[in-house]
Amino acid sequence: MRYYLIDEISDMDMERISLFLRDNGKISDLDKIFWINLPEEYLSEIQSGHAGCKPYVFAVELGSCMVKSEFFIRTLKDMRCSCSGYSDLRQSQFIIHFVDEMIRVLEIRT
């Protein structure tokens, strides 16, 4: 799996990140994994054409002193649909920006 990783985060800051993700994403059925919606303007042509599969999300996983954001865009409605796949350049930049902005806003030291 391809992903963007930020590590060496303090326990106190990890709690703040968890609260931020609860407010700005959707908690998954798996512990410490959050779904973040990909805005419409970042959808690929095939994703835009699959209205029934929306919304599209990427995963942010919290671990021991780390945040990992996957570069895989998926629908939560049909895991086998052809519209799910690795992010393109614009989508990858959005994912990196989302994480970096979260770190900046929360004033997390890394």
Contacts in CASP RR format, 6 or more apart in sequence:
PFRMAT RR
TARGET T0000
AUTHOR 0000-0000-0000
METHOD contacts of the structure
MODEL  1
MRYYLIDEISDMDMERISLFLRDNGKISDLDKIFWINLPEEYLSEIQSGH
AGCKPYVFAVELGSCMVKSEFFIRTLKDMRCSCSGYSDLRQSQFIIHFVD
EMIRVLEIRT
1 70 0 8 1.000
1 71 0 8 1.000
1 72 0 8 1.000
2 70 0 8 1.000
2 71 0 8 1.000
2 72 0 8 1.000
2 86 0 8 1.000
3 68 0 8 1.000
3 69 0 8 1.000
3 70 0 8 1.000
3 71 0 8 1.000
4 68 0 8 1.000
4 69 0 8 1.000
4 71 0 8 1.000
4 95 0 8 1.000
4 96 0 8 1.000
4 99 0 8 1.000
5 66 0 8 1.000
5 67 0 8 1.000
5 68 0 8 1.000
5 69 0 8 1.000
6 66 0 8 1.000
6 67 0 8 1.000
6 99 0 8 1.000
6 103 0 8 1.000
6 110 0 8 1.000
7 65 0 8 1.000
7 66 0 8 1.000
7 67 0 8 1.000
7 110 0 8 1.000
8 65 0 8 1.000
8 66 0 8 1.000
8 110 0 8 1.000
9 17 0 8 1.000
9 65 0 8 1.000
9 66 0 8 1.000
9 67 0 8 1.000
9 108 0 8 1.000
9 109 0 8 1.000
9 110 0 8 1.000
10 65 0 8 1.000
10 109 0 8 1.000
11 65 0 8 1.000
13 106 0 8 1.000
13 108 0 8 1.000
13 109 0 8 1.000
14 62 0 8 1.000
14 63 0 8 1.000
14 65 0 8 1.000
16 106 0 8 1.000
16 108 0 8 1.000
17 62 0 8 1.000
17 67 0 8 1.000
17 102 0 8 1.000
17 106 0 8 1.000
17 108 0 8 1.000
18 32 0 8 1.000
18 62 0 8 1.000
20 102 0 8 1.000
20 105 0 8 1.000
20 106 0 8 1.000
21 34 0 8 1.000
21 36 0 8 1.000
21 60 0 8 1.000
21 62 0 8 1.000
21 102 0 8 1.000
22 34 0 8 1.000
24 36 0 8 1.000
24 102 0 8 1.000
25 34 0 8 1.000
25 35 0 8 1.000
25 36 0 8 1.000
25 37 0 8 1.000
26 34 0 8 1.000
26 35 0 8 1.000
26 36 0 8 1.000
26 37 0 8 1.000
26 57 0 8 1.000
27 33 0 8 1.000
27 34 0 8 1.000
27 35 0 8 1.000
28 34 0 8 1.000
28 35 0 8 1.000
28 59 0 8 1.000
32 61 0 8 1.000
32 62 0 8 1.000
32 63 0 8 1.000
33 59 0 8 1.000
33 60 0 8 1.000
33 61 0 8 1.000
33 62 0 8 1.000
34 59 0 8 1.000
34 60 0 8 1.000
34 61 0 8 1.000
34 62 0 8 1.000
35 57 0 8 1.000
35 58 0 8 1.000
35 59 0 8 1.000
35 60 0 8 1.000
35 76 0 8 1.000
36 57 0 8 1.000
36 58 0 8 1.000
36 59 0 8 1.000
36 60 0 8 1.000
36 69 0 8 1.000
36 98 0 8 1.000
37 55 0 8 1.000
37 56 0 8 1.000
37 57 0 8 1.000
38 55 0 8 1.000
38 56 0 8 1.000
38 57 0 8 1.000
38 58 0 8 1.000
38 73 0 8 1.000
38 91 0 8 1.000
38 94 0 8 1.000
39 94 0 8 1.000
40 48 0 8 1.000
42 90 0 8 1.000
42 91 0 8 1.000
42 94 0 8 1.000
43 56 0 8 1.000
44 73 0 8 1.000
44 83 0 8 1.000
44 88 0 8 1.000
44 91 0 8 1.000
46 82 0 8 1.000
46 83 0 8 1.000
47 53 0 8 1.000
47 54 0 8 1.000
47 56 0 8 1.000
47 73 0 8 1.000
47 83 0 8 1.000
49 83 0 8 1.000
50 75 0 8 1.000
50 81 0 8 1.000
50 83 0 8 1.000
52 77 0 8 1.000
53 75 0 8 1.000
53 77 0 8 1.000
53 78 0 8 1.000
53 81 0 8 1.000
53 83 0 8 1.000
54 75 0 8 1.000
55 75 0 8 1.000
55 76 0 8 1.000
56 73 0 8 1.000
56 74 0 8 1.000
56 75 0 8 1.000
56 83 0 8 1.000
57 73 0 8 1.000
57 74 0 8 1.000
57 75 0 8 1.000
57 76 0 8 1.000
58 69 0 8 1.000
58 70 0 8 1.000
58 71 0 8 1.000
58 72 0 8 1.000
58 73 0 8 1.000
58 74 0 8 1.000
58 87 0 8 1.000
58 91 0 8 1.000
58 95 0 8 1.000
59 69 0 8 1.000
59 70 0 8 1.000
59 72 0 8 1.000
59 74 0 8 1.000
60 67 0 8 1.000
60 68 0 8 1.000
60 69 0 8 1.000
60 70 0 8 1.000
60 99 0 8 1.000
61 67 0 8 1.000
61 68 0 8 1.000
61 69 0 8 1.000
61 70 0 8 1.000
62 68 0 8 1.000
67 99 0 8 1.000
69 95 0 8 1.000
69 96 0 8 1.000
69 98 0 8 1.000
69 99 0 8 1.000
71 86 0 8 1.000
71 87 0 8 1.000
71 91 0 8 1.000
71 92 0 8 1.000
71 95 0 8 1.000
72 84 0 8 1.000
72 85 0 8 1.000
72 86 0 8 1.000
72 87 0 8 1.000
73 84 0 8 1.000
73 85 0 8 1.000
73 86 0 8 1.000
73 87 0 8 1.000
73 91 0 8 1.000
74 84 0 8 1.000
74 85 0 8 1.000
75 81 0 8 1.000
75 83 0 8 1.000
75 84 0 8 1.000
87 94 0 8 1.000
87 95 0 8 1.000
102 108 0 8 1.000
103 110 0 8 1.000
END
